[in-house]
Amino acid sequence: MSDKPVIAVLVSGSGSNLQAIIDASERGEIPCRVGLVISNKTDAYGLVRAKKHGIPTEVVSHKDFSGREEFDARLVEILRKSGAELICLAGFMRVLTPVFVRAFPNRIINIHPALLPSFPGTHGPRQALDYGVRFSGCTVHFLDEGVDTGPVIVQGVVPVYCDDTEDTLAARILVQEHRIYPMAIRLFFQGRLRIDGRRVMVDGLPRIPEFFHRNPDA
Ligand code: GAR
């Protein structure tokens, strides 16, 4: 067993972000390994992905608990035992209470399929389409006690096209999610992130030369 720091990943569904994190870890692109995958759903495909890589899994069904705090307390108990240094929410579709957030201060990160603070909550791509924005994207952020309100670590931008459907836009965003999630984890373990109020300061960041994009490009 490697002596790399351990992360835990929480999923509810397909787990394609989990897969991107596992792949990045196996390729040595992030200096940690996935030591535990937790799902609140027994049929989450993310659990299958974890098992294929020999990663321990736990199912904690929210339906077995009388309230959100009780559910969160059980998650906290399991995560403390796992020794995870970072907890990554990757399509984990439960709102977490302060019981969870306060147990791991600045050690929980989440990915969201929109350019926060726009379009928080569920159906980020659909909200972006309905609003009519020309760009959308994805955000990795630290978890705070709000819904998708924590300090932003990395964002990735994609264009929104007139013939997009919710599915085509979500798929375009997902490609970028798979790039920015491992990036955020790498920056975390390299010790390059410092939270300063709402802002996350990143050490040694290059500027993007002549950054200008427009849509439509007419
Ligand atoms: C991803 O698009 C993720 O950003 C989103 O769920 C999907 C999970 O996909 N999360 C949210 O909407 C959270 N509010 P995955 O299971 O294939 O990683």
Residues whose N, C-alpha, C, O or C-beta is under 5 A from the ligand:
A	BS01	GAR	G13 S14 G15 S16 N17 L18 A90 G91 I111 H112 P113 G121
